[in-house]
Amino acid sequence: MSDIKVAGFQSSEVFATLKQSVDTLPADDKAKLLKQVNGIFEFVIKNAEGKSETFTVDLKKDGVVVKGKGKNKADAVIAINDADFIQLASGKLNGQKAYMSGKLKIKGQMMLATKLDTVFKQLAGDKAKL
């Protein structure tokens, strides 16, 4: 799990929590989640120092969360800064508003990105103590 955490990126804590949740899901629940979401998200997070880090959440084929680009091509690439991602993941920032205000940029399947709220609620849930 520690291979996902990156110093200077609070968002890496959220991805570590997501990874733990996905890894510990029973096979039936994981299959249901993959069918429900059916997408691969690549997050490009920029921190306060201007450094970027990439995290991939594959909820289409493998059901994994990794640091860096995943082995499968992402359906949606999401660019957001670290602080805004924390707000988004904790439910304090609405994804649509973030997109409209330019805080969140999406390349690829935009409609797929609307499923992210579900992903964060289901997987991070109360465990995302931010």
C-alpha positions in Angstrom: 0.0 0.0 0.0 2.8 2.4 0.8 4.0 2.3 -2.9 1.1 4.6 -3.7 1.7 7.2 -1.1 3.8 10.2 -2.3 5.2 12.9 0.0 3.7 16.3 -0.8 0.6 14.8 -2.3 -2.4 14.6 0.1 -4.3 12.9 -2.7 -2.1 9.9 -2.5 -3.7 9.1 0.8 -7.1 8.9 -0.9 -5.7 6.6 -3.6 -4.1 4.4 -0.9 -7.5 4.1 0.7 -9.2 3.4 -2.6 -6.5 0.7 -3.3 -7.1 -0.9 0.1 -10.9 -0.9 -0.5 -10.6 -2.4 -4.0 -8.0 -5.0 -2.9 -10.2 -6.2 0.0 -13.5 -6.3 -1.9 -15.0 -9.8 -2.1 -14.9 -11.1 -5.6 -18.6 -10.8 -6.2 -18.7 -7.2 -5.1 -15.6 -6.3 -7.2 -17.2 -7.9 -10.3 -20.4 -5.9 -9.6 -18.4 -2.6 -9.2 -16.4 -3.3 -12.4 -19.7 -3.9 -14.3 -21.3 -0.7 -12.8 -18.4 1.7 -13.4 -16.8 0.0 -16.4 -14.1 2.6 -16.8 -10.4 3.4 -16.3 -9.6 6.8 -14.8 -6.1 8.3 -15.0 -5.6 11.2 -12.5 -2.9 13.8 -13.1 -2.5 15.6 -9.8 -0.5 18.7 -9.4 0.7 19.7 -5.9 1.4 23.2 -4.4 5.0 23.0 -5.6 3.9 22.4 -9.2 5.0 18.8 -9.3 2.8 16.3 -11.0 2.0 12.7 -10.1 -0.2 10.2 -12.0 -2.6 7.7 -10.4 -4.7 5.2 -12.3 -8.0 3.7 -11.0 -8.9 0.7 -13.3 -12.5 -0.2 -12.6 -13.0 -1.9 -16.0 -10.6 -4.8 -16.5 -8.3 -5.5 -13.5 -10.0 -3.7 -10.6 -6.8 -2.1 -9.4 -5.5 1.3 -8.2 -1.8 2.1 -9.1 0.6 4.9 -9.0 1.6 6.0 -12.5 -0.1 5.0 -15.8 -1.9 1.7 -15.7 -1.2 -1.1 -18.2 -4.6 -0.5 -19.9 -5.4 2.8 -21.7 -7.5 5.2 -19.7 -11.0 6.0 -20.7 -10.9 9.4 -18.9 -7.9 11.5 -18.0 -8.6 13.9 -15.2 -6.3 16.8 -14.4 -6.8 18.5 -11.0 -4.7 20.1 -8.3 -4.0 18.2 -5.0 -6.1 20.5 -2.8 -9.1 20.4 -5.1 -8.9 16.6 -5.4 -9.1 16.3 -1.6 -12.2 18.5 -1.7 -13.7 16.5 -4.5 -13.0 13.1 -2.9 -14.4 14.2 0.4 -17.6 15.5 -1.2 -17.0 19.1 -0.3 -16.4 20.0 -4.0 -19.0 19.2 -6.7 -17.4 17.6 -9.7 -19.6 19.5 -12.2 -18.9 22.9 -10.5 -15.2 22.1 -10.4 -15.3 21.3 -14.2 -17.2 24.4 -15.0 -14.9 26.6 -13.0 -11.8 25.1 -14.7 -10.5 23.4 -11.5 -11.0 20.0 -13.1 -10.1 19.1 -16.7 -11.2 15.9 -18.4 -10.0 14.3 -21.6 -11.8 11.3 -23.0 -15.2 10.0 -21.9 -16.7 12.9 -20.0 -19.8 11.0 -19.0 -17.7 8.4 -17.4 -16.3 11.0 -15.0 -19.8 11.5 -13.6 -19.5 8.0 -12.0 -16.6 9.2 -9.8 -18.9 10.4 -7.1 -20.2 6.9 -6.8 -16.7 5.4 -6.7 -15.6 7.7 -3.9 -18.7 7.2 -1.9 -18.6 3.4 -2.3 -14.9 2.8 -1.8 -13.5 5.7 0.2 -16.7 6.2 2.3 -16.0 6.9 5.9 -12.5 5.6 5.6 -11.4 8.8 3.7 -10.7 10.8 6.8 -9.5 14.0 5.3 
